[in-house]
Amino acid sequence: MPNYLETHYSRDEYAETAFPQKLCDHLIEICIKPHYPDYQGKSLLDVGSGKGNHLVALGRRGLDVYGLDKRPESIEVLKDFDIRQSDLEAEPFPFDDNSLDIVFSKSVIEHVWNADNFLEQTLRVLKPGGLAVLLTPDWRTQAHMFWDDYTHVKPWTRKGLQNALKLHGFEQVDSRLFRQLSVLWKYPAMEVLADLTSFAPESWKWKDREERQFNEWIRFSKEKMLLATAVKPK
């Protein structure tokens, strides 16, 4: 039987010019470097690493990366990475206490019923002073289409995610809105145009009636993510 990732994902996603690399480079600049100015060589766990495009992107920049997911994937591009298996709902992450500098996760926590286990394990495996970086859809701007992905189970708001991190013992918690438009990271003044575009009718973001092809600028002007950072107490 063909591997799911081999069938559905292109190796173009792993290129240095692809969006996952641009995203990881931006997160290094705004989240990781302010906390770890000498970040290269720091250990990073990608929770819900899936197809591994963020593993490749972060490893390419000198981080010591590990993956974790419900099931291992065996596509060729991931053969040299340490990717471990765990049920994020109920099982401990297979890493020692206080062993990792950074825990990163993109578009995963909304798929997890038991967010308590997810956050407890994130805190446990981080070293004192370690950094958590989490990305998840913003319920306020994505409520109209959140359930289009039937594997979504738990929506998050900015305040809800911030409070959850605080209640689980994190410090220096920040939760902000974040657009997945790399042009805005380079030219922040263009946020004003994105704000205006966000009022466009929902139908405008689709290029076809089947809603398979989308206009990147319109869609991601309208649909924001939450970007949360938090630190384990020393």
C-alpha positions as CSV (number, residue, x, y, z in Angstrom):
1,M,0.0,0.0,0.0
2,P,1.4,3.4,-0.9
3,N,2.5,5.6,2.0
4,Y,0.0,8.4,2.6
5,L,2.6,11.1,2.6
6,E,4.4,9.8,-0.5
7,T,1.0,10.0,-2.3
8,H,-0.3,13.4,-1.0
9,Y,2.7,15.6,-0.4
10,S,5.2,17.1,-2.7
11,R,8.9,17.3,-2.0
12,D,8.7,20.9,-3.1
13,E,7.4,21.6,0.4
14,Y,10.8,20.8,1.8
15,A,12.7,23.3,-0.4
16,E,14.4,26.4,1.1
17,T,12.1,28.6,-0.9
18,A,8.9,26.9,0.3
19,F,6.5,28.4,2.8
20,P,7.4,26.0,5.7
21,Q,11.0,27.2,5.6
22,K,9.9,30.8,5.4
23,L,7.6,30.3,8.4
24,C,10.3,28.6,10.5
25,D,12.8,31.3,9.6
26,H,10.3,33.9,10.8
27,L,9.5,32.0,14.0
28,I,13.2,31.7,14.7
29,E,13.6,35.5,14.4
30,I,10.5,36.6,16.4
31,C,10.2,33.7,19.0
32,I,13.4,31.7,19.4
33,K,16.3,34.2,18.9
34,P,14.8,36.7,21.5
35,H,14.8,33.8,24.0
36,Y,18.0,32.0,22.8
37,P,20.3,34.4,21.0
38,D,22.7,31.5,20.4
39,Y,19.9,29.1,19.3
40,Q,21.9,26.9,17.0
41,G,22.5,23.5,18.7
42,K,19.5,23.9,21.0
43,S,17.2,20.8,21.1
44,L,13.7,21.2,19.7
45,L,10.8,18.8,19.7
46,D,8.2,19.2,17.0
47,V,4.9,17.8,18.5
48,G,2.7,16.5,15.7
49,S,5.6,16.5,13.3
50,G,3.5,14.7,10.5
51,K,5.1,15.1,7.1
52,G,8.2,16.7,8.7
53,N,8.5,19.8,6.7
54,H,9.1,21.9,9.8
55,L,11.7,19.3,11.1
56,V,13.6,19.8,7.8
57,A,13.3,23.6,8.0
58,L,14.3,23.9,11.6
59,G,17.1,21.3,11.3
60,R,18.5,23.2,8.3
61,R,19.0,26.2,10.6
62,G,21.1,24.3,13.1
63,L,18.6,23.2,15.7
64,D,18.9,19.7,17.1
65,V,15.4,18.5,16.1
66,Y,13.2,15.6,17.2
67,G,9.7,14.7,16.0
68,L,6.7,13.2,17.8
69,D,3.4,12.0,16.3
70,K,0.7,9.4,16.8
71,R,2.2,7.2,14.1
72,P,5.6,7.2,12.4
73,E,6.0,8.2,8.7
74,S,8.7,6.6,6.6
75,I,9.0,8.8,3.6
76,E,12.6,9.1,2.4
77,V,13.1,12.7,3.4
78,L,12.6,11.9,7.1
79,K,14.9,8.8,7.3
80,D,17.7,10.7,9.2
81,F,15.4,12.2,11.8
82,D,14.6,10.9,15.3
83,I,10.8,10.7,15.1
84,R,9.1,9.0,18.1
85,Q,5.5,7.7,18.5
86,S,3.0,8.6,21.2
87,D,-0.7,9.1,21.8
88,L,-0.8,12.9,22.4
89,E,-4.2,12.5,24.2
90,A,-3.1,10.1,26.9
91,E,0.5,9.0,26.9
92,P,3.7,10.7,28.2
93,F,5.9,12.2,25.6
94,P,8.8,9.7,25.2
95,F,11.5,12.1,26.4
96,D,13.1,12.6,29.8
97,D,12.0,15.3,32.3
98,N,13.8,18.6,31.7
99,S,15.5,17.4,28.6
100,L,14.6,19.8,25.8
101,D,15.2,23.5,25.1
102,I,12.2,24.2,22.8
103,V,8.8,22.5,22.2
104,F,7.2,23.6,18.9
105,S,3.8,22.7,17.5
106,K,1.9,24.0,14.5
107,S,-1.8,23.2,13.9
108,V,-1.9,20.2,16.3
109,I,-3.5,21.2,19.6
110,E,-6.9,21.8,17.9
111,H,-6.9,18.1,17.0
112,V,-6.4,17.0,20.7
113,W,-9.4,16.5,23.0
114,N,-7.1,16.2,26.1
115,A,-5.2,19.4,25.9
116,D,-4.3,19.0,29.6
117,N,-2.0,16.0,28.7
118,F,-0.5,17.9,25.8
119,L,0.4,20.9,27.9
120,E,1.5,19.0,31.0
121,Q,3.8,16.9,28.9
122,T,5.2,20.0,27.1
123,L,6.0,21.5,30.5
124,R,7.5,18.3,31.8
125,V,10.0,17.7,29.0
126,L,11.2,21.3,28.7
127,K,14.3,22.3,30.6
128,P,13.8,25.0,33.3
129,G,13.7,28.2,31.3
130,G,12.7,26.3,28.2
131,L,10.5,27.7,25.5
132,A,7.1,26.5,24.1
133,V,6.0,27.9,20.7
134,L,2.4,26.9,19.7
135,L,0.4,27.8,16.6
136,T,-3.3,27.0,16.2
137,P,-6.3,28.4,14.3
138,D,-7.9,31.5,15.8
139,W,-11.5,30.6,16.5
140,R,-12.8,34.2,16.2
141,T,-11.6,34.5,12.5
142,Q,-12.0,30.8,11.5
143,A,-15.2,29.8,13.2
144,H,-17.1,29.7,9.9
145,M,-14.8,27.1,8.5
146,F,-13.1,25.5,11.5
147,W,-15.3,22.3,11.3
148,D,-14.5,21.9,7.5
149,D,-11.6,19.8,8.8
150,Y,-13.5,16.9,10.5
151,T,-10.4,16.0,12.5
152,H,-10.6,19.3,14.4
153,V,-12.0,18.8,17.9
154,K,-11.1,21.8,20.1
155,P,-11.2,25.4,19.0
156,W,-9.1,28.0,20.7
157,T,-9.3,31.8,21.4
158,R,-6.4,34.0,22.2
159,K,-7.5,34.4,25.8
160,G,-8.3,30.7,26.2
161,L,-4.9,29.6,24.9
162,Q,-3.1,32.1,27.1
163,N,-5.0,31.1,30.2
164,A,-4.5,27.4,29.5
165,L,-0.7,27.9,29.4
166,K,-0.7,29.9,32.6
167,L,-2.9,27.4,34.4
168,H,-0.4,24.6,33.5
169,G,2.4,26.5,35.1
170,F,4.1,28.4,32.3
171,E,5.4,31.9,32.7
172,Q,6.0,34.8,30.3
173,V,2.9,33.7,28.4
174,D,2.1,35.6,25.2
175,S,-0.7,34.8,22.8
176,R,-1.1,36.9,19.6
177,L,-2.9,36.9,16.3
178,F,-0.7,35.8,13.4
179,R,-1.3,35.9,9.6
180,Q,0.3,33.2,7.4
181,L,1.4,35.7,4.8
182,S,5.2,36.0,4.4
183,V,5.0,39.3,2.6
184,L,3.6,40.8,5.9
185,W,6.6,39.6,7.8
186,K,8.9,41.5,5.5
187,Y,6.6,44.5,5.1
188,P,4.5,44.9,8.3
189,A,2.9,48.1,7.1
190,M,0.9,46.0,4.6
191,E,-1.1,44.7,7.6
192,V,-3.5,47.6,6.9
193,L,-4.2,46.2,3.5
194,A,-4.8,42.7,4.9
195,D,-7.2,44.2,7.5
196,L,-9.2,45.8,4.7
197,T,-9.1,42.6,2.7
198,S,-10.5,40.6,5.7
199,F,-13.9,42.3,5.0
200,A,-14.1,40.7,1.6
201,P,-17.0,38.2,1.1
202,E,-16.1,34.6,2.0
203,S,-16.7,33.4,-1.6
204,W,-13.9,35.6,-2.9
205,K,-11.1,33.5,-1.3
206,W,-12.0,30.6,-3.6
207,K,-10.9,30.3,-7.2
208,D,-13.3,27.5,-8.1
209,R,-16.8,26.2,-7.1
210,E,-15.4,23.1,-5.5
211,E,-13.4,25.2,-3.0
212,R,-10.2,23.4,-3.7
213,Q,-8.1,26.3,-5.0
214,F,-7.8,29.5,-2.9
215,N,-6.5,33.0,-3.3
216,E,-3.7,33.1,-0.7
217,W,-3.8,36.8,0.0
218,I,-7.6,36.9,0.5
219,R,-7.8,33.6,2.5
220,F,-5.0,34.4,4.9
221,S,-6.0,38.0,5.3
222,K,-9.3,36.7,6.6
223,E,-8.1,33.6,8.5
224,K,-5.7,34.2,11.3
225,M,-3.7,31.9,13.5
226,L,-2.9,32.2,17.2
227,L,0.8,32.3,18.0
228,A,1.6,31.6,21.6
229,T,4.9,31.5,23.4
230,A,5.5,30.5,27.0
231,V,8.5,29.7,29.3
232,K,8.9,27.0,31.9
233,P,9.9,28.5,35.3
234,K,13.5,28.1,36.3
